[in-house]
Amino acid sequence: MSLKEQFGKDVLLTGWGHSRFGKLTDETLESLIVQVATEAIANAGIEAGQIDEIYLGQFNSGMMPLAFPSSLALQVSPDLANVPATRVENACASGSAAFQQGTKALLAGTAKTVLVIGAEKMTHAGADVVGAALLGADYDMAGQTSTTGFTGLFADVAKHYDKRFGRGNGKLGDVLGSIAAKNHRNGVDNPYAQLRKDLGEDFCRTVSDKNPMVADPLRRTDCSPVSDGAAAVVLSTSPTGGATVPVRLAGFGHANGFFPAERRDPTAFEATRVSWQRALTMAGVGLEDLDFAEVHDCFTIAELLMYEAMGLTETGQGARALEEGWVFKDGKLPVNVSGGLKAKGHPVGATGVSQHVIAAMQLTGTAGDMQLANPRRAAVQNMGGVGIANYVSVLEAV
C-alpha cells in the first residue's frame, strides 16, 4: 500500500531550489532562505500567494543570535503576508522534520501547497561555538567541554563497532577511507558541493599532516565539514505545471531512539532501522526496488552503519557493500551520488531538504553531471544525534 492508497491523496514535490554549500561569507541566513524559496516557487510554476503554509528547518542552537527565523521566508514576496510559518528543529534532522510536517499538513487537509525550507549559517561562528552547539544534541555531553565534539561521539561508535565486528584488526580505517573516497569522488560532479576534489583512497585511508586524526579512528576525511547553505521544496497535492514534472512521495517513516547512551546499543541504530521499515512499508516496496539512496553520512561510520540499518547487508557486514561495489555510482544501489554530507557539506538544518531536492533532480533527469541512468525510485535518510531522530522518505518518478 502506497501513501496515496493509505491517505487518498498525493503528496508531490513540484518545485525546488538549492544554494551552493560552503563558507558563504557574502550570504546571510535571510538571503539564503530568500534565494532558495524564490527558486522553488518559480520552479513549481506558482505564485507566492498560493503558498498555504511554510515550514523552516533550522538547528541553530546558539550558532546565530537570531533564534526566531520562521518569518524570513515572507521576505520573498508581499503576497506571503500572514501565511502561517513555523520553525522546525530536530538537531541535524531538522530539514527532514520540516519536510514531514509539511507533508502532514497536506494529508490533514489544512493546506494544498506548502513551502519547506532548510537553512543554516555556521561558518561565521568559532569552532568552540559550533562544537558546543552540536554537543547540545547529545544527552550525555550537552553543556560539557570536549576537545573532539561530536566527532568523538561517532569515534566511540566506530570503536564499539570495530571491537564487536572487526576484532580490532585495523581494517575498519580502510573501510571508512573507502567511503570517504567514494563520496569525495561523487562530490566532484555536484555543482552545489562544498568539497569538489577527488582525494583518492590512499589519501583518505592514511593519517597525514593534511589528513590528521581528529578522534581515533576518525580522520579529517571521515568528518563532514562545517557549512552554510539552504534548500527548499514546494509540496502540493496535485501537479502545478512547473518547469519539471513532479516527484511523488510514496512513503515516509520517523522513529526516535532513547536519548541516554546507556539505553542504546551503540552499533545497532535501532530507531534508524525502524524509520527505514516504516517508510518502505508505507511505500509498499523493498530495498531491491530502490535505484539510489541519499543517506546521512555526517561521519563515514554513520554511512557504514546505514548499509546495515537499511538492510543492504547483515549486521556487522557493512564493508561488503563496498567490496561488492553495490554503493558506488555504477552499483546496484548507489549511495550518496551527491557526495553526501561528507563532500556536499552539512549546514545542519538544510541537509534533509537538500537530500530531497537532490533526489528529485535525479528522478526528473535534471541532475546534470550527477545524473544516474533513468532512476525511478529513491530513498532519503536524515538523522539527528547519534541515531536519535530518524527520518526516511521514499520518492518515485511520476
Disulfide bonds with the S-S distance in Angstrom:
none
